[in-house]
């Protein structure tokens, strides 16, 4: 099936004023060109219009399987609600930051779940290029749902989705077709090639250099995601102990990110190592990570990177964010950085989204 083909569209209630929403299923393809199906949301103004710009939202980390599907949550076509807030009632973050403002501004908004979250197979977590193709192919499908949707496309993404948003402007011409990408906003972007090159002594990748601590679920899921994208060349046993493989096999589809993180931490203390001391088949892993990561080719449109610098970056260290920016600049990309010193990882989207909306409007 041609990537971007709409498979189904069902009405989805929404609390956003002046909007109509659909839950959709569509065709996409991964970093290696293998086809798959994806679910997601489309939200559009009900007011008459024509040639409306489209905003594709790339969500942050939720997990590896169906329990982590954003569009399957209650009232999914909503403003972003994050797990680490008092009002949260679910195990994952879901919704779109600034959604009401985007609708009021006349944007058609779409939000991919990414492959594997609500569809068959393990999610290719942090494979930026796969996730970006899912985001762009949803735009093609959206134009089949909303007659008023035009060809100008902006993108916003956060965390995992920040890396996705970064890759959205680095795809192949065939991925875009007749679309014109006007710009992308990468909020605290997670880029795997940067992570492996700068593991550090603290943070999500610290276990790579310190076997005395349990691996963070983000790191574990990143290895799972690249294995899912490259199942014939990258083996789980290259990076995981038998205990690690057992945990993943039993938990990946029903434990979202924070749940599996707690499982890993407990079983590490109780039963021992989760990761191998060294990565087996390391050259193949590094090649796959480079192929799937953002910051590999010059972006086709401007990039705005929003940095959460409170306490040095509480999930994606500021050093990783700056390393991504340095790489894009060296490639000749048009990149602007804005710093949010009073925001941690989970308050950043709400704090920067008005700036992101204004920046994207300026690119129309």
C-alpha positions in Angstrom: 0.0 0.0 0.0 1.3 3.4 -0.9 2.6 5.4 2.1 0.1 8.1 3.1 -2.9 6.1 2.0 -5.9 6.5 4.3 -7.3 3.2 5.5 -10.1 4.4 7.8 -11.4 7.5 9.6 -13.9 7.4 12.4 -15.4 10.4 14.2 -13.7 11.1 17.5 -15.4 13.4 20.1 -13.3 16.4 21.2 -13.5 19.0 23.9 -11.7 21.5 21.7 -14.0 24.4 20.8 -14.8 24.9 17.1 -13.2 21.6 16.1 -14.1 18.3 14.6 -11.8 15.2 15.2 -11.2 11.8 13.7 -9.3 8.7 14.7 -7.6 7.4 11.6 -5.5 4.5 10.3 -3.1 4.9 7.4 -0.2 3.4 5.6 3.5 4.3 6.2 6.9 2.8 5.9 10.0 2.6 8.2 13.6 3.6 7.9 14.4 0.6 5.7 11.3 1.1 3.5 9.3 -1.7 5.0 5.6 -0.9 5.0 3.4 -0.8 8.1 0.1 0.6 9.4 -0.3 3.4 11.9 -3.1 5.1 13.8 -3.4 8.7 14.9 -5.7 11.7 15.2 -6.9 14.5 12.9 -8.4 17.6 14.3 -9.7 20.4 12.1 -11.6 23.7 12.4 -15.4 23.3 11.7 -15.5 26.8 10.1 -15.4 27.0 6.3 -11.9 27.4 4.9 -9.6 26.5 2.1 -5.9 25.7 1.7 -5.5 25.5 5.5 -1.9 24.8 6.8 -1.4 21.4 8.5 0.5 21.0 11.8 1.8 17.5 12.4 2.5 16.8 16.1 5.1 14.3 17.2 4.5 13.0 20.7 7.1 12.2 23.4 7.9 8.8 24.9 5.0 6.6 25.9 6.3 3.0 25.5 6.8 0.1 23.1 3.4 -1.3 22.6 -0.4 -1.0 22.6 -0.8 0.2 26.2 1.2 3.3 25.2 -1.1 4.4 22.3 -2.0 8.1 22.7 -5.1 8.0 20.5 -6.6 5.1 22.5 -6.7 7.2 25.7 -9.9 8.9 27.0 -10.6 12.1 25.2 -7.4 12.0 23.2 -8.1 15.0 20.9 -7.2 17.4 23.7 -4.6 19.7 25.2 -1.4 17.9 26.3 -1.7 16.2 29.7 1.5 14.9 31.2 2.1 12.0 33.6 4.1 14.0 36.1 1.3 16.4 37.0 -1.3 16.3 39.8 -4.2 16.2 37.3 -2.9 13.2 35.4 -5.0 10.1 35.5 -3.2 7.9 33.0 0.2 6.2 32.8 1.3 8.2 29.7 1.5 11.7 28.3 -1.1 12.4 25.6 -2.8 15.2 23.8 -1.4 18.1 21.8 0.1 21.3 23.5 -1.6 24.5 22.3 -4.3 22.5 20.4 -7.0 25.1 21.0 -4.8 27.9 19.8 -3.8 26.0 16.7 -7.4 25.4 15.8 -8.2 29.1 16.5 -5.4 30.1 14.2 -6.9 28.0 11.4 -4.5 25.0 11.3 -5.5 21.4 10.6 -3.7 19.4 13.2 -2.7 15.7 13.0 -1.0 13.6 15.6 0.5 10.2 14.8 0.7 7.4 17.3 3.8 6.0 15.5 4.0 2.5 14.2 3.6 -0.2 16.9 1.6 1.9 19.3 -1.9 0.6 18.5 -0.8 -1.5 15.5 1.1 -4.7 15.0 4.6 -5.2 16.2 7.0 -3.5 18.6 7.4 0.2 18.3 10.6 1.4 16.6 11.2 3.7 19.5 13.6 6.6 18.9 14.2 5.5 15.3 13.8 9.2 14.3 13.5 8.5 10.6 10.7 5.9 10.9 8.8 8.1 13.3 9.2 11.1 11.0 7.9 9.1 8.1 4.8 8.2 10.2 4.3 12.0 11.0 4.6 13.0 7.3 2.5 10.2 5.9 -0.2 11.1 8.3 -0.2 14.6 6.7 -0.9 12.9 3.3 -3.7 10.9 4.9 -5.1 14.0 6.6 -5.6 15.6 3.2 -8.0 12.7 2.3 -10.0 13.4 5.5 -10.2 17.2 5.4 -11.0 18.9 2.1 -9.8 22.3 3.3 -6.3 20.9 4.1 -3.6 22.4 1.9 0.0 21.5 1.2 1.9 23.8 3.6 3.1 21.8 6.6 4.6 22.8 10.0 5.8 20.3 12.6 6.2 20.3 16.4 7.5 17.5 18.5 8.7 17.0 22.1 11.3 14.6 23.6 11.2 11.4 21.4 9.0 13.6 19.2 11.6 16.3 19.3 14.0 13.9 17.5 11.1 13.0 15.2 10.4 16.6 14.4 14.1 17.1 13.7 14.0 14.2 11.2 10.8 15.4 9.6 12.9 18.0 7.7 15.6 15.5 6.7 13.5 13.0 4.7 13.7 12.1 1.0 11.8 14.1 -1.6 9.5 11.1 -2.2 8.3 11.3 1.4 7.1 14.9 1.0 5.5 14.5 -2.5 3.6 17.8 -3.1 3.9 19.0 0.5 6.0 22.1 1.4 7.6 21.9 4.8 7.7 25.4 6.2 9.6 24.6 9.5 9.8 22.3 12.4 10.0 22.9 16.2 12.1 20.4 18.1 11.3 20.6 21.9 14.1 19.0 23.9 14.9 16.6 21.0 16.1 13.0 21.7 18.5 11.9 18.9 20.0 8.4 19.3 23.3 9.1 17.6 23.9 12.0 20.0 23.0 9.9 23.0 25.4 7.0 22.2 28.2 9.5 21.4 27.7 11.3 24.7 26.4 8.8 27.3 27.7 10.8 30.3 27.9 9.8 33.9 24.3 10.6 34.8 20.9 10.6 33.1 19.1 8.1 30.8 22.3 6.6 29.2 24.5 6.5 32.4 24.2 2.7 32.7 26.3 2.3 29.5 29.3 3.3 31.5 28.2 2.3 35.0 27.0 -1.3 35.4 26.2 -0.7 39.1 23.0 1.1 38.3 19.9 -0.1 36.5 19.4 1.0 32.9 16.8 3.7 32.4 13.7 2.5 30.4 14.4 5.1 27.7 17.8 3.4 27.0 16.3 -0.1 27.1 13.5 0.9 24.8 15.9 2.6 22.4 17.8 -0.6 21.9 14.5 -2.4 21.5 13.4 0.1 18.9 16.5 -0.3 16.7 16.2 -4.1 17.0 12.5 -3.8 15.9 13.7 -1.8 12.8 16.5 -4.2 12.0 15.5 -7.6 13.3 17.8 -9.6 11.0 21.0 -7.7 11.7 20.6 -6.6 15.3 20.0 -9.3 18.0 18.5 -8.5 21.4 21.2 -10.7 22.9 23.8 -8.2 21.6 22.8 -5.8 24.3 20.6 -7.6 26.8 21.2 -10.3 29.3 18.8 -13.2 29.5 17.0 -11.3 32.3 16.7 -8.2 30.2 15.3 -10.2 27.3 12.8 -11.9 29.6 11.6 -8.6 31.0 11.1 -7.1 27.5 9.4 -10.2 26.1 6.9 -10.2 29.0 6.3 -6.5 29.4 6.8 -4.6 26.2 3.2 -4.5 25.0 1.4 -3.8 28.2 3.7 -1.7 30.4 4.2 1.9 29.3 7.4 3.7 29.9 7.2 4.6 33.6 5.8 1.1 34.5 8.6 -0.8 32.7 11.1 1.6 34.2 10.0 0.5 37.7 10.0 -3.1 36.7 13.6 -2.9 35.4 14.9 -1.1 38.5 13.4 -3.6 40.9 14.5 -6.7 39.0 18.0 -5.3 38.5 18.3 -5.1 42.3 16.7 -8.4 42.9 18.1 -10.6 40.0 21.1 -8.8 38.5 22.2 -7.1 35.3 19.8 -6.2 32.4 22.4 -5.0 29.9 25.5 -6.9 28.6 28.9 -5.5 29.7 29.6 -4.5 26.1 27.5 -4.2 23.0 27.9 -7.1 20.7 28.1 -6.5 17.0 28.8 -2.9 17.9 29.6 -1.7 14.3 26.2 -2.9 13.0 24.4 -1.2 15.9 26.2 2.1 15.4 25.5 2.0 11.7 21.8 1.4 12.3 21.6 4.2 14.8 23.3 6.6 12.5 20.9 5.6 9.6 17.8 6.1 11.8 18.8 9.3 13.6 18.2 12.9 12.9 21.1 15.4 12.3 22.4 13.4 9.3 21.5 15.6 6.4 20.9 19.3 5.9 17.3 20.2 6.9 15.0 21.2 4.0 13.3 23.9 6.2 14.2 26.0 9.3 14.4 24.4 12.7 13.5 26.0 16.1 14.9 24.1 19.0 13.3 24.8 22.4 15.6 23.9 25.3 14.5 23.0 28.9 17.6 24.0 30.8 16.3 23.8 34.4 18.8 21.7 36.4 20.8 21.0 33.2 17.9 19.3 31.4 16.0 16.7 33.5 15.4 14.0 30.9 17.3 15.1 27.8 20.5 16.8 29.1 21.2 20.2 27.7 24.5 18.9 26.4 22.6 16.5 24.1 20.4 19.3 22.9 23.4 21.5 22.1 25.1 18.6 20.4 22.1 18.1 18.1 22.2 21.9 17.3 25.9 21.8 16.6 25.5 18.9 14.2 22.7 20.6 12.3 24.6 23.8 12.1 27.6 22.0 10.7 25.4 20.5 8.0 24.4 24.0 7.0 20.9 24.0 8.6 19.0 27.1 9.5 18.6 26.5 13.3 17.4 28.9 16.0 17.6 28.1 19.7 15.4 29.4 22.5 16.1 28.6 26.1 13.6 28.1 28.9 15.6 28.1 32.1 12.6 27.7 34.5 11.2 24.7 32.7 11.9 21.0 33.2 11.3 18.4 30.6 7.6 18.1 31.4 6.6 21.7 31.6 8.5 22.7 28.5 5.8 22.0 25.8 3.2 24.2 27.5 5.7 27.0 28.2 7.2 27.1 24.6 4.1 26.3 22.5 2.9 29.9 22.1 6.4 30.8 20.9 6.4 27.8 18.6 3.0 28.8 17.1 4.1 32.3 16.5 7.4 31.1 14.9 5.5 28.7 12.6 3.0 31.4 11.6 5.9 33.6 10.5 7.0 30.9 8.1 3.7 30.6 6.3 
